[in-house]
Amino acid sequence: MKVLMVDMDGVLVNGRPKDGLPYFTDIEKDLGLPLERLQKEFFAVYWPQIIIGERPIEPALTAVLSKIAPHLETETLLRYWFENDSRLDEKLLTDLSLLRRSGVSIYLATNQEHRRAAWLMNELGLSEHVEGIFYSAKLGCKKPSGQFFRMATEIAEVAASEIAFIDDSAENIEAAQRYGWQAVQWKSGMALKEALG
């Protein structure tokens, strides 16, 4: 193994910092925005294009908020979202640092849009712990597409067989294995040493 690719949501990041609950758990109470309407009007309509970089998040979100929550600014919602979806698995982060010091390159491999990817790296500080991030909006495709794994492999400049990968999605693990990565499904409470065998 020369490279370890690490999924973000459900692996390195798990919900709200204060309690680990889903990031939008209290959105209606906190921001006056009904989650069901946000899911229906924004995520169901625009997210498939946003997550692969075909559409920026801000204009779409602004248009939706003007209809369903005109009192709410786009940047306020984005900040609320990112800050509430940022509970780091500190044990895993420590284990990744030890592995990195042994000479293994660590990359994030995740389905993200541009703004949150940048926030995770810069505001949450993950750029200090990894070599880089492969994310769907930048690559123009998302896991479990074989193209995602092909592009990440090419950019990492190693053979597919030299890449290990942890992800909580069985579908993503199967796709990565088909491409030749040493992929292991991450379970809550798992230790990195256990996952990598």
C-alpha positions as CSV (number, residue, x, y, z in Angstrom):
1,M,0.0,0.0,0.0
2,K,1.4,3.3,-1.1
3,V,-1.8,5.3,-0.8
4,L,-4.8,5.3,1.5
5,M,-8.0,6.9,0.2
6,V,-10.5,7.8,3.0
7,D,-14.1,8.6,2.6
8,M,-15.4,11.7,4.5
9,D,-19.1,11.4,5.5
10,G,-19.8,8.4,7.6
11,V,-16.1,7.7,8.1
12,L,-14.0,10.7,9.0
13,V,-16.9,13.1,9.6
14,N,-20.0,12.0,11.5
15,G,-22.8,14.6,12.0
16,R,-22.9,17.4,14.5
17,P,-19.9,18.2,16.7
18,K,-22.0,18.3,19.9
19,D,-23.8,15.0,19.6
20,G,-23.2,13.3,16.3
21,L,-26.8,13.6,15.2
22,P,-27.6,14.4,11.5
23,Y,-26.5,18.0,10.7
24,F,-30.1,19.2,9.7
25,T,-31.8,17.7,12.8
26,D,-32.8,21.0,14.3
27,I,-32.8,23.2,11.1
28,E,-36.5,24.2,11.4
29,K,-36.1,25.2,15.0
30,D,-32.7,26.9,14.5
31,L,-33.3,28.6,11.1
32,G,-37.1,28.4,10.5
33,L,-36.5,26.2,7.4
34,P,-38.6,23.0,7.1
35,L,-36.2,20.2,6.1
36,E,-38.8,18.4,4.0
37,R,-39.2,21.4,1.8
38,L,-35.5,21.9,1.5
39,Q,-35.1,18.2,0.5
40,K,-38.0,18.4,-2.1
41,E,-37.2,21.8,-3.6
42,F,-33.4,21.9,-3.5
43,F,-31.8,18.5,-3.0
44,A,-34.2,16.5,-5.2
45,V,-34.0,19.0,-8.0
46,Y,-30.5,20.5,-8.0
47,W,-28.2,18.2,-6.0
48,P,-27.5,15.6,-8.8
49,Q,-25.9,18.4,-10.9
50,I,-24.2,20.2,-8.0
51,I,-22.5,17.1,-6.6
52,I,-20.7,16.5,-9.9
53,G,-19.8,20.1,-10.5
54,E,-22.2,20.9,-13.3
55,R,-24.0,23.6,-11.4
56,P,-22.7,25.9,-8.6
57,I,-24.5,25.6,-5.3
58,E,-25.1,29.3,-4.5
59,P,-27.5,30.4,-7.3
60,A,-29.7,27.3,-6.9
61,L,-29.8,27.5,-3.2
62,T,-30.6,31.2,-3.3
63,A,-33.5,30.7,-5.7
64,V,-35.0,28.0,-3.5
65,L,-34.6,29.9,-0.3
66,S,-36.3,33.0,-1.9
67,K,-39.4,30.7,-2.3
68,I,-39.4,28.6,0.9
69,A,-37.5,30.7,3.4
70,P,-37.1,34.3,2.2
71,H,-35.8,35.4,5.6
72,L,-32.7,33.2,5.3
73,E,-29.5,34.1,3.5
74,T,-27.7,31.5,1.5
75,E,-24.4,32.0,3.3
76,T,-26.1,31.7,6.6
77,L,-27.5,28.3,5.6
78,L,-24.2,27.1,4.2
79,R,-22.3,28.1,7.3
80,Y,-24.9,26.3,9.5
81,W,-24.7,23.2,7.3
82,F,-20.9,23.0,7.2
83,E,-20.4,23.7,10.9
84,N,-23.1,21.2,11.9
85,D,-21.6,18.5,9.6
86,S,-18.1,18.5,11.0
87,R,-17.7,16.0,13.9
88,L,-14.3,14.5,13.3
89,D,-13.4,11.0,14.3
90,E,-10.3,12.1,16.2
91,K,-9.1,8.5,16.8
92,L,-9.1,7.8,13.1
93,L,-7.4,11.2,12.4
94,T,-4.6,10.2,14.8
95,D,-4.3,6.8,13.3
96,L,-4.1,8.4,9.8
97,S,-1.3,10.7,11.0
98,L,0.7,7.8,12.3
99,L,0.2,5.9,9.0
100,R,1.2,9.0,7.0
101,R,4.4,9.3,9.1
102,S,5.3,5.8,8.0
103,G,5.3,6.9,4.4
104,V,1.8,6.2,3.2
105,S,0.2,9.0,1.3
106,I,-3.3,9.9,2.6
107,Y,-6.0,11.3,0.4
108,L,-9.7,12.1,0.9
109,A,-12.0,10.4,-1.7
110,T,-15.5,11.8,-1.3
111,N,-18.7,12.9,-3.0
112,Q,-18.8,16.7,-2.3
113,E,-19.6,20.0,-3.9
114,H,-17.0,22.7,-4.2
115,R,-17.9,24.9,-1.2
116,R,-18.0,22.1,1.4
117,A,-14.9,20.4,0.0
118,A,-13.0,23.7,0.4
119,W,-14.4,24.2,3.9
120,L,-13.4,20.8,5.1
121,M,-9.9,21.3,3.8
122,N,-9.4,24.9,4.9
123,E,-11.8,25.8,7.8
124,L,-11.9,22.3,9.4
125,G,-8.1,22.0,8.8
126,L,-8.0,18.6,7.0
127,S,-5.4,19.9,4.6
128,E,-2.9,19.6,7.4
129,H,-3.5,15.9,7.7
130,V,-3.7,14.7,4.1
131,E,-1.9,15.0,0.7
132,G,-5.1,16.2,-1.0
133,I,-8.7,15.5,-1.8
134,F,-10.4,13.8,-4.7
135,Y,-14.0,14.9,-4.8
136,S,-16.9,14.5,-7.2
137,A,-17.6,18.1,-8.2
138,K,-13.9,18.6,-9.2
139,L,-13.7,15.2,-11.0
140,G,-17.1,15.6,-12.7
141,C,-18.2,12.2,-11.5
142,K,-19.1,10.6,-8.2
143,K,-18.6,7.3,-6.4
144,P,-19.5,4.6,-7.3
145,S,-18.7,5.5,-10.9
146,G,-15.7,3.6,-12.2
147,Q,-14.6,6.9,-13.7
148,F,-14.1,8.4,-10.2
149,F,-11.7,5.6,-9.2
150,R,-9.9,5.7,-12.6
151,M,-9.3,9.5,-12.3
152,A,-8.2,9.4,-8.7
153,T,-5.7,6.6,-9.5
154,E,-4.3,8.5,-12.4
155,I,-3.9,11.7,-10.5
156,A,-2.3,9.9,-7.5
157,E,0.2,8.4,-10.0
158,V,0.3,4.9,-8.4
159,A,-1.1,1.5,-9.6
160,A,-4.6,0.7,-8.5
161,S,-3.3,-2.3,-6.6
162,E,-1.2,0.0,-4.4
163,I,-4.3,1.9,-3.2
164,A,-6.2,1.0,-0.1
165,F,-9.6,2.6,0.5
166,I,-12.1,2.9,3.4
167,D,-15.7,3.9,2.9
168,D,-18.9,3.2,4.7
169,S,-20.9,2.4,1.5
170,A,-20.9,-1.2,0.3
171,E,-21.7,0.0,-3.2
172,N,-18.6,2.2,-3.2
173,I,-16.4,-0.5,-1.8
174,E,-17.6,-3.0,-4.5
175,A,-16.9,-0.4,-7.3
176,A,-13.4,0.3,-5.9
177,Q,-12.6,-3.4,-5.7
178,R,-13.7,-3.9,-9.3
179,Y,-11.2,-1.2,-10.3
180,G,-8.4,-2.9,-8.3
181,W,-8.3,-0.9,-5.1
182,Q,-7.9,-2.8,-1.8
183,A,-11.2,-1.5,-0.4
184,V,-12.7,-2.2,3.0
185,Q,-16.1,-1.2,4.2
186,W,-15.8,1.0,7.3
187,K,-18.1,0.3,10.3
188,S,-18.8,2.6,13.2
189,G,-16.3,2.0,16.0
190,M,-13.8,0.3,13.7
191,A,-10.0,0.9,14.2
192,L,-7.9,1.7,11.2
193,K,-5.5,-1.1,12.0
194,E,-8.4,-3.6,12.0
195,A,-9.7,-2.2,8.7
196,L,-6.4,-2.5,7.0
197,G,-5.6,-5.9,8.4
